[in-house]
Amino acid sequence: MNLLRISCFASLGMLVSVASSGARAQEAAAPLTLAAVVDDAAKNYPAIRISQEELNASVARIQLARTAYLPRLDATAQFNRGTRNNVFGSLLPQSIIPPMSGPVIGTNNGGSVWGSAAGVLINWQPFDFGTRSANVHAAEAARDRAAAANLRTQLEVETASADAYLSVLASTQAMKAAQTAVDNWETLRQSIHALAAAELRPGADESRVNAEKAAAANQLALAQQAVEISAATLHKFQSAPTSVTPQAKLLSSVPTATGAENPLAVSGNPLMAERKATTAENAAQLHAIERSWAPQFNLEGAAYGRGTGAETDGRRLTGTNGLAPNIGNYVAGINIAFPVLDFASMHAKAAAQSATLRAARANEDLTARNLQEQFAQAQAELRASETIAQNTPTQLDAAQTALNQATARYKAGLVPVDDVAQAQRLQVQAEIDNAIARLNVWRAFLKLQYLRGDLQPFLQEANR
């Protein structure tokens, strides 16, 4: 029963592999589609989770900025035992010497008494000349930038995973062509070996074919390396790396790039949206800095009680007198503070932020120009790829015909083996070009839709 259960789980978790020579055979399953790769990357790739958590943090910072509108309530309580000696005179503000209250009793007595205190202080700003509102708007602008960055990251990850999938297919097709070349050279070698053994062809011809076969084997090794490298890149985007079975549509047809010649709306690209959000965030931060130099009005109310074991005439009370507050007070009022000399630092901060804002606007303009340039290049790439994809089948047919003729003429003793070698190279190259030509159209279409900021037309075309 356990063996049956293990077998069932294994059959569900494995995909058919188009592997290089010597790779282990895997159990057949449905092809790993382009859409499945993109969907997996969009849901599980760590970079997207990172940007999502950064967005969550920026949302939390908005709530943090809004807490500035709430009143502040502080409470304190203390119990102490100490002497009661007091002196006349001023003392500069500091945090080392504890404050002393009460009259000067004119002695320096080491006797100690109990002391206690407990109280609450409530503080609230009824108005702030727009400072808190500006800080909230700055936090909201940071949230918008993080949201745009999240969309940009998602688009980049989806595009990179789709490109990695196409790279695996392209390298696999190149490897197939290289393997075919090795097989063809081996067939020709066996034929020439028989002719050379019968002294119908010189032994140098067999040596030449062996050299060509070795060169083809080297190309096959490089092609296998390309397959493994591209597969490693693809597996990076998968939550559970699996092997890739070619999606037949991508190898046999080209996409219908509807609207490819339409102009680019740069605002649709998440990168441009992120640049605009960055500009808005810097503008909001500048506004918050400009609002920071303003008077602060605070409504304050306090209630407190104190207890002491010392009398004003210098006597000390016995027992636990002073351990509990027994004298109470309350106070309410408005506290106004204005950092007059902070104007210089605020002005410097505003100047620095203004420069950052101007740089953000320039970066926004630069991004728009770069996107327009890349879009025009992608359009040219798509047009060229479509033309090449139309021509490569003709080239392949001609190369195959030339190879067949050269092989027949060589066997008839009409041409040297060099003609066969040259025809074989051309045929291999034509086969590689033909296999990759359609994938190049898909890649150009992918790039075009990436720049538009929407991969759905590309994915819909792939799954049609």
Beta strands, then each sheet from edge to edge (+ up, - down):
strand 1: 72-82
strand 2: 113-124
strand 3: 296-308
strand 4: 327-337
sheet 1: 1+ 2- 3+ 4-
end
